[in-house]
Amino acid sequence: MEEARLSVLKADIKRQLGIIEQVYGKIHQRSEGYLTNVERMESLAYQLHNLYCAFEDLMELVAEAFENRIGESGTWHIRLLQRMTESIPDIRPALFSTEAFPLLDELRGFHHWFRHAYSYEVEPEKLAIVLGKATAFRKIYKADVQGFLQQLAE
């Protein structure tokens, strides 16, 4: 990858990581006492939805910088996630580790449910599972992204 494009990609990724951390901050705030407060639970669900959107935006930045045209089919969300956990020889390394895939996939599924759950209530048990996956992912995503950037620089 040429140096100018790499610099732009790094800047875009840094900005997006800042957005992701802002959303994680809101998730932390909303998660305190959410099981006893419906409005807090709904707000937490909204922030978990936003978290996946922020990660999807990050994945799209990488896809746009390389070959990854995912298309407009109904399966593009999962295809984008799958591609970001795969190295493509002579093109780019994987953005996320295989350990990240099930965590992000849980967030993706929740994101999809949340966008279409107009007449459903948020289930505390399901929310707890998704919150756990988001928390686990927070512990690994920065190292994954840093590894991706280091491999690009080599």
N, C-alpha and C positions, 0 to 999 in steps of 0.2 A: 504494500500500500504506500502510495507516495506520501511524503512527509507533511505536506499541507493538509491533505485529506485526513491524515491520522491526527493532526493537531486539532482540526475542527471536530472530529469524532470524539476525541478525548474531552474537549470543552463541553460538547453536548452531553456526554455521559456524566461528567462532573455536575453539571446543572441538574440533570435528571436524578442523580443520587441525592442531591440536596432536597429535591421535591419528595423523594421516597422517604427520607429521614423526617421531613415535616409530617408526612402522613403517619409514620410510625409514632411520632410524638403525640399526635391526636389519638391514635389507637391506645396508647398507654394511658392518656387522660381519661378516655371514655371507658376503659376496661375496669376502672376502679368502681366497684359496687354495681356493675351492670346487671347482675342477676336479680336485683331487687328494684330496678327502675326501668320501666318499659321504654321511656324516651331515651335513656342512656344506652339501652340495648339496641334500639333502632339506630342511634347515632353511631354506635360501634360498628354495626352491620354496614352502614353507609361508608365508614372509613375503611373497612376491610375491602369493600367493593372498590373504593378509590385506590387502595394499595395495589390491587391487581392491575387497574388501569395504568398506574404509574410504572409498574414493571413491564406492562405490555408496551407502553411508550418507549421504554428503554430498549426492549427487544426490537421494536420497529426502527429505532435509530441505527442499530447494528445491521438489520436487514437492508435498510436503504443504502448503507455505506458499502455493501458488498453485493453479492449475486442474488440474494434471497427475495425474489419476488414470489410472494405467497399466493396472491390472487384474491379474488372476491368471493370464493365459494363459501358455503356455510361452515366449512371446516377450517377456515384460515386461522382461527384463534389457536386451535390445538396444533395445527401444522407449524405455526410460528414458534410455539413453545417447544415442540419436538426439534425443530431445526436449531434452536438456540442451545440445545444440550448436545449437539453434534459438531465435531470438528469437520471441516470441509478441506481436504488436502489442497494445498497451493492457493487457497482462498482466505480462510480465516480459522482460528481456533474456536472451540465451543465457548459461548458466553457463560453458561452455567454448567455445573457438574451434574452427573447423573443423580447424585444425592438430592439435588435441588428439584428435579423434575416432579416427584410426587407432591412435594410441598407447594410448588407453584400450580400444579394441576388442581389441587384442592382449592386454592384461591381462585383459579380460573372457573371451576365449577360453581363456586359460591357467587362469583361475579355474575355469571350467566343467570343463576337462580334469582339473585337480587334484582337484576334488571327486568325480570319478567314476573316478579312476585307481587303483583298489584293487589291481589285479594288474599294473600297469605300472611300469617303472623311469623315473625322471626322466632325460631325455636331455640331456647337457651342452650340445649345440648349441642345442637349443630353449630351454634355460634361459638361455643367453647372449643369444639374441635377445630374450627377454622382459625380461631385466635391462637390455638396451640401451634398449628402449622405455620402461621404468620410469624409467631415468635421464634420458632425453630429456624425458619428461613432467614430471619434477621441475623442469626448467628453465623450464617455461611455466605450470604450473597456478596458481601464486600470482598471477601477473599476470592470468590469466583470471578468477580469483575476485575479485581486487581490482577489476577492471573491471566485473564483474557488480554488486558492491556499490556502486560509484560511480554506475552507471547507475540503480540503484534509488533512491538518495538524491536524484537529480535530479528 
